[in-house]
Amino acid sequence: MEKSIPAEEISIYADKEQISRVFVNLIKNAVQAIGRRDDGHLRVSVVKSEPNVRVIIEDNGMGISEDVAEKIFTPNFTTKSGGMGLGLAISKGIVEVVGGSIWFETTPGLGTKFFVQLPISTQA
């Protein structure tokens, strides 16, 4: 059973700088995907599903095309004129090191949802 709850009630075991880097990267990418749309929205949801927590970052940007989607977590792959194409590859590595997973769902022209699932800490 899943339920939305305040994020402050959930603990994970991860390096705070590294896990922050993941979420900053995903939010930054979402904002860039939205661009200058007047009706742009970005939603961040936290869903607890024992023994994990899932963070969902959703935008109504341009979405990701099928040919790009298959390469999205590949190091040095980018669709941007600036940047090195490492953000999502590094984010995936950070998430997997703590026993989590990252994936996305997209509809070109309508937007993208990135999911980051992390194990809930059992440490006090």
C-alpha positions in Angstrom: 0.0 0.0 0.0 1.3 3.5 -0.9 0.5 6.7 0.8 1.7 10.3 0.5 3.2 11.6 3.7 5.3 14.6 4.7 8.9 14.0 3.7 10.3 14.9 7.2 8.8 11.6 8.5 11.0 9.5 6.3 14.7 8.7 6.8 17.1 7.2 4.2 20.8 6.3 4.6 22.7 8.2 2.0 25.4 10.9 1.8 23.4 14.2 1.9 25.6 16.0 -0.6 25.3 13.2 -3.1 21.6 12.6 -2.7 21.0 16.4 -2.9 23.0 16.4 -6.2 20.5 13.9 -7.6 17.5 15.9 -6.8 19.0 19.3 -7.8 19.9 17.7 -11.2 16.5 16.3 -11.8 14.7 19.5 -10.8 17.1 21.6 -12.9 16.4 19.3 -15.9 12.7 19.6 -15.4 12.8 23.4 -15.3 14.9 23.4 -18.5 12.4 21.0 -20.2 9.5 23.4 -19.3 11.4 26.4 -20.7 9.5 29.6 -20.9 6.0 28.2 -20.9 3.4 30.3 -19.1 1.6 27.2 -18.1 4.7 25.2 -17.0 4.5 23.2 -13.8 6.9 21.1 -11.7 5.6 18.8 -9.0 7.6 16.9 -6.5 5.8 14.1 -4.6 7.1 11.8 -1.9 5.3 8.4 -1.6 6.1 5.8 1.1 5.8 2.2 0.0 7.5 0.1 2.7 10.4 -0.7 2.6 11.0 2.1 0.2 10.3 5.8 -0.4 9.7 7.0 -3.9 10.3 10.6 -4.9 8.6 11.7 -8.1 9.6 14.8 -10.1 7.1 15.6 -12.7 7.0 18.3 -15.3 4.9 19.3 -18.3 7.9 20.1 -20.5 8.7 18.8 -23.9 9.1 15.2 -22.9 11.8 12.9 -24.1 11.9 11.4 -27.6 12.2 7.6 -27.9 15.7 7.8 -29.5 16.9 10.0 -26.6 15.2 7.9 -23.9 17.3 4.8 -24.5 20.5 6.8 -24.0 19.4 9.1 -21.2 21.5 7.5 -18.4 24.6 7.0 -20.6 27.7 9.0 -19.6 28.6 11.9 -22.0 25.2 11.8 -23.6 23.5 15.2 -23.8 20.9 17.0 -25.8 22.0 20.4 -24.5 24.5 22.8 -26.1 26.2 23.3 -22.7 27.1 20.6 -20.2 28.9 17.4 -20.4 26.1 14.9 -20.3 27.0 13.4 -16.9 24.2 14.6 -14.7 21.8 11.7 -15.1 24.6 9.1 -15.4 26.1 10.3 -12.1 22.6 10.5 -10.5 21.9 6.9 -11.5 25.2 5.8 -9.9 24.5 7.7 -6.7 21.0 6.2 -6.4 22.2 2.6 -7.1 25.1 2.8 -4.6 22.5 3.3 -1.8 20.4 0.4 -3.0 17.9 2.5 -4.9 16.7 2.8 -8.5 15.8 5.6 -10.9 13.6 5.5 -14.0 11.3 7.7 -15.9 8.1 7.8 -17.9 7.6 10.3 -20.6 5.2 11.5 -23.3 6.9 13.6 -26.0 5.2 17.0 -26.0 3.4 16.5 -22.7 6.1 16.0 -20.1 8.2 13.6 -18.0 8.1 11.9 -14.6 11.4 10.8 -13.0 11.1 8.3 -10.2 13.8 7.9 -7.5 13.2 4.9 -5.2 15.3 4.6 -2.1 15.3 2.1 0.8 14.0 3.6 4.0 16.6 3.6 6.8 16.1 1.2 9.7 18.8 2.9 11.7 17.8 5.1 14.6 
